[in-house]
Amino acid sequence: MSPITTHVLDTSLGKPAQGVPVHLELLDNGSWRVLGHGVTDADGRLKTLLPSHHKLSTDTYRITFDTGTYFRALGVPLFFYPTVTIQFLVHGPDDHYHVPLLLNPFGYSTYRGS
């Protein structure tokens, strides 16, 4: 499993958000560098953002969810956030970082999961 994973839940439907494109980046000398990307599975999870052997650094990362693609695929005519970007710090490079997203057409929340 990747050292950084995510899980997207659609709270308006009460189920996992399948098909959300996700990008992971690292802040590298003032510029963002793409590290990985993928799409959430039927359970709303993405466990393969990075190879399992990837070594994290004590740095700033960001994960971007293409929520517009997800909502358009569902036929939701109105939504407020076309993307959700979460910036976070890695303090323990040997730790696992799980970044869940609780999503609905007009809001979202996140937390550090396990």
Buried (B, 14 or more C-beta within 10 A) or exposed (E): EBBBBBBBBBBBEEEBBBBBBBBBBBBEEEEBEEBBBBBBBEBBBBBBBBEEEEEBEEEBBBBBBBBBBBBEEBEBEEBEBEEBEBEBEBEEEEEEBBBBBBBBBEEBEBEEEE
